[in-house]
Amino acid sequence: MAKSKSASDAGSVRWAVSRIREMITVMELLPGQQIRQEDMASRLNVSRAPIREALGILQSEGVLVYQRNVGYSVKRLTVQDLEQAYLMRRVLEREVINALPELTEAQLEELEKINDRIKQAGEAADVLTIQRLNNDFHFFIFRTSGLDLIVDELRRIWSLTEAYRSVYLYEADARERIVHEHASIVDALRRGDRAAVVDLSDQHRSRVPSRLAAVFPAERRPPDSERPPAAG
């Protein structure tokens, strides 16, 4: 019985983590918004214990911040934070891509299936599903590199910008572009052209920071002369 209860509790925590992530992705919870344990427990219809653990997990991943006597809130990124996150992504993702083996036809077909589902979700403007499938697409590729420690770090960095990246997905032209660019990446993988995959991934990634400029209030953005170069 004790083991069953433990497994049930662990499942409740995982479910709570997933649901809170979803709420951040679809902007039910906004950057800087405070999260009260009792309110979230009521909202998700669970006890406070799994909520408390879920919030701690998300804090450890950098998605939430905790202040004594205030509690948890969704991490608010500055434009500099976002640029650094994308700089780290560019550096690490290039290393991962260059370490990729030749993908099998079955693996390439799986990527095409994921991209087809992204297209369908895009036509339905289902941002939550697009975000999930977009992550699946890229991390399916990354995991084949065998560089698991680096890929785990990439997962953490991606999580930091989840709420901000979802803003981009509300644009119909952006959703269409993602599908087209994914198809180009798969074509380059099929040819075994690692340099093309790196270049296409850089282009694919670089569109997001520029589109997110409007998310940041003008007074928080330093002059161009003081800002680091775009992450690309």
C-alpha positions in Angstrom: 0.0 0.0 0.0 2.8 2.4 0.9 4.4 1.9 -2.5 1.1 2.4 -4.3 0.6 5.7 -2.4 4.1 6.8 -3.2 3.6 6.2 -6.9 0.3 8.0 -6.8 1.8 11.0 -5.1 4.7 11.1 -7.6 2.1 11.0 -10.4 0.2 13.9 -8.9 3.4 15.9 -8.7 4.3 15.2 -12.3 0.8 16.1 -13.4 0.9 19.3 -11.4 4.2 20.3 -13.0 2.8 19.6 -16.5 -0.4 21.6 -15.9 1.5 24.6 -14.5 3.8 24.5 -17.5 0.8 24.4 -19.8 -0.7 27.4 -18.0 2.5 29.4 -18.5 2.7 28.4 -22.1 -0.8 29.5 -23.0 -0.3 32.6 -20.8 -2.9 31.7 -18.2 0.0 32.5 -15.9 2.0 35.5 -17.0 5.7 36.4 -16.4 5.9 38.0 -12.9 2.5 36.7 -11.8 2.4 35.3 -8.3 1.3 31.7 -7.7 -0.4 31.0 -4.4 -0.3 27.3 -3.4 -3.9 27.2 -2.0 -5.3 28.9 -5.1 -3.4 26.6 -7.5 -4.5 23.5 -5.5 -8.1 24.6 -5.8 -7.7 25.4 -9.4 -6.3 22.0 -10.2 -8.5 20.2 -7.7 -5.6 18.6 -5.9 -4.2 18.9 -2.4 -1.5 21.4 -1.6 1.2 18.8 -1.1 1.8 18.0 -4.8 1.4 21.7 -5.7 4.1 22.6 -3.2 6.5 19.9 -4.7 5.6 21.0 -8.2 6.4 24.6 -7.5 9.7 23.6 -6.0 10.6 21.6 -9.1 9.8 24.4 -11.4 11.8 26.8 -9.2 14.8 24.5 -9.5 14.5 24.6 -13.3 14.4 28.4 -13.3 10.8 28.6 -14.5 9.6 30.1 -11.2 11.3 32.3 -8.6 10.7 32.2 -4.9 10.9 35.1 -2.5 10.6 34.7 1.3 7.4 36.1 2.7 6.1 36.5 -0.9 6.1 33.0 -2.4 6.4 31.8 -5.9 5.9 33.7 -9.1 6.6 33.1 -12.8 10.1 34.1 -13.7 10.1 37.4 -15.6 13.0 37.6 -18.1 14.7 40.9 -19.2 15.7 41.4 -22.8 19.2 40.6 -21.7 18.1 37.4 -20.1 16.4 36.4 -23.4 19.4 37.2 -25.5 21.7 35.2 -23.2 19.3 32.2 -23.3 19.4 32.3 -27.1 23.1 32.8 -27.2 23.5 29.6 -25.0 21.1 27.8 -27.3 23.0 28.7 -30.4 26.4 27.6 -29.0 25.1 24.3 -27.5 22.7 23.4 -30.3 25.5 23.8 -32.9 27.7 21.4 -30.9 24.8 18.9 -30.7 24.0 19.1 -34.4 27.6 18.6 -35.4 27.7 15.4 -33.2 24.6 13.9 -34.9 25.0 10.5 -36.5 23.3 9.8 -39.9 19.6 9.5 -39.1 17.8 6.5 -40.3 14.9 6.7 -42.7 12.6 5.7 -39.9 13.8 8.5 -37.7 13.4 11.0 -40.6 9.9 9.8 -41.2 9.1 10.2 -37.5 10.3 13.9 -37.7 8.0 14.4 -40.8 5.1 12.9 -38.9 5.7 15.3 -35.9 5.9 18.2 -38.4 2.6 17.2 -40.0 1.0 17.2 -36.6 2.5 20.7 -36.0 0.9 21.8 -39.3 -2.5 20.5 -38.2 -2.2 22.1 -34.8 -1.1 25.4 -36.5 -4.2 25.4 -38.7 -6.3 25.0 -35.6 -4.2 27.7 -33.8 -3.6 25.2 -31.0 -0.6 26.9 -29.4 -0.2 24.5 -26.6 0.0 21.5 -28.9 2.3 23.3 -31.3 4.7 24.2 -28.4 4.7 20.6 -27.2 5.3 19.1 -30.7 7.9 21.7 -31.6 9.8 20.6 -28.5 9.3 17.0 -29.5 10.7 17.7 -33.0 13.9 19.4 -31.9 14.7 17.2 -28.9 14.1 14.1 -31.1 17.0 15.4 -33.2 19.1 16.5 -30.2 18.8 13.1 -28.4 20.2 11.2 -31.3 23.6 13.0 -30.7 24.3 11.0 -27.6 25.4 14.2 -25.8 22.8 13.7 -23.0 24.3 16.2 -20.5 24.3 19.0 -23.0 20.8 18.1 -24.2 19.5 18.1 -20.6 21.0 21.6 -20.2 19.3 22.7 -23.5 16.0 21.4 -22.1 16.4 23.6 -19.0 17.2 26.7 -21.2 14.2 26.0 -23.4 12.0 25.9 -20.3 13.1 29.3 -19.2 11.8 30.9 -22.4 8.6 28.8 -22.7 6.2 31.6 -21.9 7.9 34.1 -24.2 8.2 31.7 -27.2 4.5 31.0 -27.1 3.8 34.6 -27.9 5.4 34.0 -31.3 3.1 31.1 -32.0 -0.1 33.2 -31.9 1.0 34.7 -35.3 -0.4 32.6 -38.3 2.5 33.4 -40.5 4.9 32.3 -37.8 3.1 29.0 -37.4 3.3 28.4 -41.2 7.0 29.4 -41.2 7.9 26.9 -38.5 6.5 24.0 -40.5 8.3 25.1 -43.7 11.6 25.5 -41.8 11.3 22.2 -40.1 10.8 20.5 -43.5 14.0 22.2 -44.7 15.9 20.9 -41.6 14.6 17.3 -42.3 15.7 17.6 -45.9 19.2 18.7 -44.9 19.4 15.8 -42.4 18.3 13.4 -45.1 21.2 14.6 -47.3 23.6 14.3 -44.3 24.5 18.0 -44.7 25.4 19.0 -41.1 26.5 22.5 -42.2 23.1 23.2 -43.7 21.3 21.9 -40.6 23.4 24.3 -38.5 22.6 27.2 -40.8 18.9 26.4 -41.1 18.7 25.9 -37.3 20.4 29.3 -36.7 17.9 31.0 -39.0 15.0 29.1 -37.5 16.0 30.1 -34.0 17.0 33.8 -34.7 13.4 34.8 -35.7 12.1 34.4 -32.2 14.1 37.0 -30.3 13.4 39.8 -32.8 9.6 39.0 -32.8 9.6 39.1 -29.0 11.0 42.6 -28.7 7.4 43.9 -28.2 7.1 41.8 -25.1 9.5 44.0 -23.3 8.5 47.6 -22.2 10.6 50.2 -24.0 12.0 51.6 -20.7 13.5 48.2 -19.8 15.5 47.9 -23.1 18.9 49.5 -23.0 20.1 51.6 -26.0 21.4 49.6 -29.0 25.0 50.6 -28.2 24.7 49.0 -24.8 23.0 45.8 -25.8 24.9 42.6 -26.6 24.5 41.3 -30.2 21.4 39.2 -30.9 21.8 35.6 -30.1 20.8 34.4 -33.6 
